[in-house]
Amino acid sequence: EELKDCLTDMMKIRRIEIVADNLYKSGKIRGFLHLSDGQEALAKGLSLALTNEDPLITFYRDHGHAYMRGVSAHEIFAELLGKSTGNAKGKGGSMHFYNEETGFYGGYGIVGENIPIGAGLAFALKYKHKNNVAAITFGDGACNQGQLYEAANMCSLWKLPALFLIENNCYGMGTSVVRASANTQLYTRGDNADIPGIRVDGQDVFAVKELMKFSKDYALEKGPLWIELRTYRYHGHSMSDPDISYREKEEIQEIRKNQDPIEKVKTIVLENEVMTQEEITNLEKSIRKEINEIAKKAEEDPWPQETDIFSDVYDPGTQFVFRNVEHKNNFIAN
């Protein structure tokens, strides 16, 4: 059942990304769009080992993580399309999904900005004596950010239950790791904060699962852990990325052929006779139809009202005083 569950969820995440790609190219999604097809094992692997009580905070490549933390495909597409039914009512877009009820704290657009907030989540867990860990994911491009090491130092000093998860897809925007980092062994970069590191095949959903189970137990007992998840994205950094200007098509094809996370699960499923090839093909067709229909429904959803631009900005109980005069009947207060 776990194999079928993994295959289904990973296929759904990939289909969401492919449909989003098509919607962007047709001009229906505007702004930034960072796709994670090729990295599905990360989101699914984390979900197999962590619970919704373990807060997760990530960066702008967040669709898969959002989906695995309960943000529906419909909410995802509606948000990408700017519709009022979206996860953030159409105001956040691709980089700002959020679901506090399931412990998903975003979705952040600035490289590395989520990391200190993640340290705060870890601090809160220890302060409240919770038996949970904070999962803080970021890309290899964030590994040279100063705020990362400030947060890491604090987590190490106070033995906070923080997991620093590097989604190393080999490229920070259009720059390869070897051109950006003097030390490319990213799992060792926590050494200066006395945080031990581990590297794992991020294309293997079960390797990710087992490492995360171990890491949670470790962090609860001994404090933070530094984890490098080696993965690969098939799309460019974002939809505005020319992509093949900094990597060869053959490189992408080789990863698709030999290291694709979904194909790895398919192989296990077939070898253990959990499903037949025909059943897998039918599952793919079913998922394609389901996700396509969800996206179509989201396209038909209503746009936000013009007045919605002023909602969710201030707390409803906020008192507005200008030049010592309280204003109750104005566009901000209402």
N, C-alpha and C positions, 0 to 999 in steps of 0.2 A: 504493500500500500504506500509506503514511503517513496519507493521508486516511482510509482505512478503519480504521486503527489508532486514530487520534484519535477518530473517531466512536464506535467501540466502547467505548473506555475511558471517554470522557466520559458515554456513556449508562449504563454500568455504575455509575459514581460516583453519578449522579443517582438511579438506581433504588435503590441502597443507601440513600441518604438518604430517599427516599420510603417505603421499607419500614420504615426505622428510625422515621420519623414515625408510621406506623400502629401499630407495636409499642409505642411510647411512649403513644399515645392509648388503647391497649387495656390499659394498666397493666402490660405485660410488661417494659418498660424503666423503671427508676427513676432518680431523681437528675437530674443535669444532662445535657442533650443539645443540642449546638450543631450545626446542620445547615448544609451549604455548597452546597445546590443553587442554581444560578445562577452559581457561581464555579468550575465545573469546568475552565475553560481555564487557571486558575492552576496546579493540580496537574499537569495533562497537559503544559502548556507548559514547566514546569520540567523535567519528566522527559525531554523531547525534547532539551534542551540540556546538562543535567548528568548525571553518572554517579553510581553508588553510592559512588564514591571521594570525591565532593563531599558532605561532611556537610550534612544538612538538619535544622534545628530549627524548630519552629513552636509555635503556641499551642493553645488548646482547640478551635478549628474545624479538626480535623486528620484527619477520615476520608478525604478525597480524597488528601491527601499520603501518609497511611499506605498506602492502597491502591496508589498509584503506586510506593511503595518496598517493595512485596513483601508487605505484610500482606494476607492473603487475605480475601475477603468473609466466609468462614466464621469466621475469627478475629475479624473486626470484629463480626459479629452476636453471636457467643458472648461476647465481652467486654462488649458493651452489655447483654446479658441476664444478666451476672454468672456465666457458666458457666466451669467449670474448663478448658475447651478454648479459652478466649479468649486474646487476644494477651498479656494480663497475668494470665492464670489467673483472670479474673473479678474481680480486685482493683482494677483501675485505672479501668474504665469509659470513658466517651466521651472524656475529656480526656487520657488517658495511654497512647496507643499508642506503641510503641517497637520498633525493629528495628535493632540495632547492626550486624548482618551486611550490611545494605544502606545503612548510613550514615544511618539515620533515628533521630534522638535525641529524638523526642517533639514534641509532646503535653505542654503545661504549662497548669495551671489558673489561675494568677495572671497578671493582665495585665502584660506586659512582663518577667516573670521569666526567660523563655527567652533574652532578648537578651544579657545578660552571659555566659551560658553559651555562646551562639553566638560571642561574641568570643573566648572561651577555645578553642573549636574552631578558629577562624581562627588564633589564636596557635600552637596545636599544629601546624597545617599548615606554617606558616612555620618554626617551630622544627625540624621534622623534614625540611625542604626538600622538601615535597610539592608537586607541580604541580597542586594542586586549590584550590577555593574553598569557603568556608562560606556556605551560604544561610540567612539568618536572617529568618524571616517573622513579621510581627506586624500587628495591625489598626490602623486609623486612631485607635482609642481609646487605643492605647499611645503615640501620638506626643507626648503631654504628660507622659510618665513621665521622671523624672530619671535613672533608671538607663540609659535609652536613650542619653542624651547623654554619660554617663560612659563607656559602652562605646564609643560612636562616637569620642570623643576619643582613647581609647587605640588604637583600630584605625587612626585617621588618623595619630597620632603615630608609630606603629611600622610603618605601611604594610602592615597585615595584609590578607590576601585575603578580605575579608568583603563580602558583598552584603546590605545592609539593604533588605528587601523589604516594603513597606507594602501590605497587602491592604486598600485603601481601598474598602469597600463602602458608604460614605456615612454609616454610623451606628455610633457606639460605644454598644453596648446600645441604648437608646431615644433617644439624643441625636445629632442630626445634626452633621456636621463643622462647619457654619457656626455652630452654637450653642456648640461646644466649643473651637474653635481660632481665635485671632486671625489666624493665618496659615494659610489653607486650601490654599495651594499646598504640599502636603506634600512634594513632591519637592525643595523648596528648604530643607527643615528641617535638612539636613546641613551647610548653609553655615557655621554657627558652628564646626564641626569641620573646615572646609576639605575637605568631601567633596562632589564634584560630584553633581548629581541629574538623573534622567531620569523622565519620566512616559510611560506606555504604556497602550493600551487592553487592560485585563485580560480583556475579553470575547472577544478575538481570540487563539485559541490559537497561531497562527503568529506573530503580533506578539510574544507572550510568548516563544516559542521563540527568535526572532531576537535579541531584546533580551538574553536570557539568554546566548546564545552570545557576543555582543559583550561583555557585562558580565564574563563569566568571563575572557576574554582581557585585558580592561582591568585587572581586579583582580589578576591574576597579575603584571602588569607595573608597575602604578602604585599599587595599594592599594585601599581600600574605595570602594564606589559606593552611592549612595542612590537607590532605585528605587520609584516610586509606581505601583502596578498598580490602575487604576480598574476596579472590579468592582461587583457587586450581589448581595445575598442575597435569595432569595425568602421564606424563613422569617424569623421574628423572631430576635432575638439568641439566645434559647434557647427551648425548648418552653414555658417559663413566661411568655414574653413575649406580651402581648396584641397586639403588632404594629401593628394598624391604629389604635392610639391616638396614634401619632406620625407616621404616614404614610398617605396615601390609597391605596385599592385601585387607583385609576386609575394611580398612579405605578408600582406593581408590574406592572400589565397592560401599560403602555407599554414597560417594559423587556423583558418577555417577548416582546412583539410585534416590537420593533425591535433589541434588543441581546442576545438570548439566544445564549450561546456555542455551544450544540449546533446551533441553527438556522442559525447562520452557517456551520458546517462542512457541514451538509446542503446548503445553497445552493451551496457550492463543488463538492461531490460531484455534484450534479445538473447544474450548468452545464457541468462538464467530462466529463459522462457516465461517471463512475467507477462509479456505481451507479444503478439505476432507483429510482423511488419505491416500487415494489413490493418491491424488495430491501431498501430502508431500513425499510419497514414490517415485513417479515419479521425483520429484525435486531432491531428493537425488541421484537417479540413473543418472540423467542428469549431476549433478555436478561432480559425481564420474568419469563419462566418459570424461567430459570436462577437469578436472584437470589432469587425467591420460594422456590424449593426449598432453596436454601442456608440461608435464614433459618429455614425450617421445620425443617431438620436441626439447626440450632443450638438451637432451642427444646427439642429432645428430648435435648440433651447433658446430662451430669451436672452437678450443683452441686458446688462445692468442698466438701471434708470440713471438719468443724468444726475439726479440728487444723491445717488449712491456714492458719488465721489467724495462726499463729506461724511459718510457713515464709517464707523469703525476707526475713526481717527482719534477721537477723545472719548474717555469714559463717560457713560450717560449721566453720571452725577457731577460732572465737572461744572464749576461755577465760572462764568465768563465775565470778567470785570475789566472795563477799559476806562481809564481816567477816572477811577473811583466810582464808576457807574456800572451796575450789573446789567448785562444785556441778555434778555431771555428770548426775544423774538428776532433772531437773525439766522443766516444760513448756517453758521457754525454750530450754534446752540441747538438747532433743529436737525 
